[in-house]
């Protein structure tokens, strides 16, 4: 019984750490072109978004944001890093931070 608990704990830790690594890899570099707080959308020029199967570089797209408060953190011209996910109602930005 103890061996099974240890194996389960080891597996859980392994899955959590690999998820954290994947999340870091999913961050995409971009530049804010427009922020529309009323529509809760942001326009970004960005590189490939591999987790969504978008391999093209230099695309400009309008995205919904998961949390409208994110739009207050950035303005047009800012370099950013972001992650996006596909949901039932389309693609949405799930995390955004100013780039370095």
C-alpha positions as CSV (number, residue, x, y, z in Angstrom):
1,X,0.0,0.0,0.0
2,X,2.8,2.5,0.9
3,X,4.6,1.7,-2.4
4,X,1.4,2.6,-4.4
5,X,1.1,5.9,-2.5
6,X,4.7,6.7,-3.2
7,X,4.3,5.9,-6.9
8,X,1.2,8.0,-7.1
9,X,2.9,11.0,-5.4
10,X,5.9,10.7,-7.7
11,X,3.6,10.6,-10.7
12,X,1.7,13.6,-9.5
13,X,4.9,15.6,-9.0
14,X,6.2,14.6,-12.4
15,X,3.0,15.7,-14.1
16,X,2.9,19.0,-12.3
17,X,6.5,19.9,-13.1
18,X,6.0,19.0,-16.8
19,X,2.9,21.1,-16.9
20,X,4.9,24.1,-15.5
21,X,7.6,23.6,-18.2
22,X,4.9,23.4,-20.9
23,X,3.3,26.6,-19.6
24,X,6.6,28.4,-19.8
25,X,7.1,27.2,-23.4
26,X,3.6,28.3,-24.3
27,X,4.5,32.0,-23.7
28,X,4.5,33.9,-27.0
29,X,6.3,37.2,-27.8
30,X,4.2,40.0,-29.2
31,X,3.5,43.7,-29.5
32,X,0.3,45.4,-28.4
33,X,-1.2,47.2,-31.4
34,X,-4.6,48.2,-29.8
35,X,-6.4,47.8,-26.5
36,X,-10.2,47.9,-26.6
37,X,-11.4,47.8,-23.0
38,X,-15.1,48.2,-24.0
39,X,-15.1,45.1,-26.2
40,X,-12.7,43.3,-23.8
41,X,-10.3,42.6,-26.7
42,X,-6.6,43.2,-27.6
43,X,-4.9,43.4,-30.9
44,X,-1.4,41.8,-30.9
45,X,1.3,41.3,-33.5
46,X,2.9,38.0,-32.5
47,X,5.1,35.1,-33.3
48,X,4.0,31.5,-33.6
49,X,1.5,30.2,-31.1
50,X,2.5,26.6,-31.1
51,X,0.0,25.3,-28.6
52,X,-2.8,26.4,-31.0
53,X,-1.1,25.1,-34.2
54,X,-0.2,28.6,-35.4
55,X,3.3,28.3,-36.9
56,X,3.3,31.6,-38.8
57,X,5.5,34.5,-37.6
58,X,4.5,38.1,-37.8
59,X,0.7,37.6,-37.6
60,X,-1.6,40.3,-36.2
61,X,-4.8,39.2,-34.6
62,X,-7.5,40.4,-32.3
63,X,-8.0,38.3,-29.2
64,X,-10.6,38.2,-26.4
65,X,-9.1,38.2,-22.9
66,X,-10.0,35.8,-20.2
67,X,-9.8,38.6,-17.5
68,X,-10.6,42.2,-18.6
69,X,-8.3,43.5,-15.9
70,X,-5.3,42.3,-18.0
71,X,-6.1,45.1,-20.4
72,X,-5.2,47.8,-17.8
73,X,-1.7,46.4,-17.6
74,X,-0.7,47.2,-21.2
75,X,-1.0,49.8,-23.9
76,X,-0.3,50.1,-27.6
77,X,3.4,49.8,-28.4
78,X,4.2,47.6,-25.4
79,X,6.3,44.5,-26.0
80,X,4.6,41.6,-24.2
81,X,4.7,37.9,-23.5
82,X,1.4,36.1,-23.5
83,X,-0.3,32.7,-23.6
84,X,-3.6,31.9,-25.3
85,X,-6.0,29.0,-25.2
86,X,-8.8,27.8,-27.5
87,X,-12.1,27.6,-25.7
88,X,-15.8,27.1,-26.6
89,X,-16.1,30.7,-27.7
90,X,-12.8,31.1,-29.6
91,X,-9.2,31.9,-28.7
92,X,-8.6,34.0,-25.6
93,X,-5.5,35.4,-23.9
94,X,-5.1,33.7,-20.6
95,X,-2.0,35.5,-19.3
96,X,-0.1,38.6,-20.4
97,X,2.9,40.4,-19.1
98,X,5.1,43.2,-20.3
99,X,8.2,41.9,-22.1
100,X,11.8,42.4,-21.0
